[in-house]
Amino acid sequence: MPTTEELIRGLSPAQLKDLAVTLAAMVAPYGVVATDIIEPARFEEFIDRLPTLASGQEDSSDLAAECEAVIDQFVDDEPADAGFYAFGAVVCVYYACCALRGDADGGLNAAKRFLDLTGAADDDGVDGLFALAEDFVANRSDAVRSEITSRIVEHAASLH
C-alpha cells in the first residue's frame, strides 16, 4: 500500500495544483480565527484570489509573497491555540501558490499542512477528522470532502 506522500507524488502537475487549492479552501475557516495572526478580511481576500490564480489568469507570486510576510512573523515559533490554525491556513495557501507556480513540492507540502491541521483538530476533540483527511488526500471523494469541510467549519467556530 503506497504512503500518502507516494500517492501525492504520483499525481500529475494539474492534479497537484487542484489538490493544493482544494486543501487551502477546505482549511479556509481556520484562517479567520485569530486576528493576531491575520485579519479575517485579508485572509478571505487570499482565499478569494485562489480560483483566479488556479485558472492561470494571474501569477501566484504576489499572493505567495503576502503569505510569506505573515509566515515570516513567526520564524522562531509557530503560534499556539487558535493562532496555530490561522497560521496553518496561511501556510496552506502559500503552498497552494507554490503548486500553482509548478513546484511539485508545493502540492505535497499543502497536503502535509492540511494533515497537520486536521490532526491537531482531531487531538482537540474533532474525532476522526485526521483519518477522513488522509482518506480525502488519497482518494479525493466529494462525500469525504463535504464531511471534512463541515467539521472544520464547526471546529473553527469553536475557536473564536
Residue, then its C-alpha position, 0 to 999 in steps of 0.5 A: m500500500p503506497t504512503t500518502e506522500e507516494l500517492i501525492r507524488g504520483l499525481s500529475p502537475a494539474q492534479l497537484k495544483d487542484l489538490a493544493v487549492t482544494l486543501a487551502a479552501m477546505v482549511a479556509p475557516y481556520g484562517v479567520v480565527a485569530t486576528d493576531i495572526i491575520e485579519p479575517a478580511r485579508f485572509e478571505e481576500f487570499i482565499d478569494r484570489l485562489p480560483t483566479l490564480a488556479s485558472g492561470q489568469e494571474d501569477s501566484s507570486d504576489l499572493a505567495a509573497e503576502c503569505e510569506a510576510v505573515i509566515d515570516q512573523f513567526v520564524d522562531d515559533e509557530p503560534a499556539d491555540a487558535g493562532f496555530y490554525a490561522f497560521g496553518a491556513v496561511v501556510c496552506v495557501y502559500y503552498a497552494c501558490c507554490a503548486l500553482r507556480g509548478d513546484a511539485d513540492g508545493g502540492l505535497n507540502a499543502a497536503k502535509r499542512f492540511l494533515d497537520l491541521t486536521g490532526a491537531a483538530d482531531d487531538d482537540g476533540v474533532d474525532g476522526l477528522f485526521a483519518l477522513a483527511e488522509d482518506f480525502v488526500a488519497n482518494r479525493s471523494d466529494a462525500v469525504r470532502s463535504e464531511i471534512t469541510s463541515r467539521i472544520v467549519e464547526h471546529a473553527a467556530s469553536l475557536h473564536 
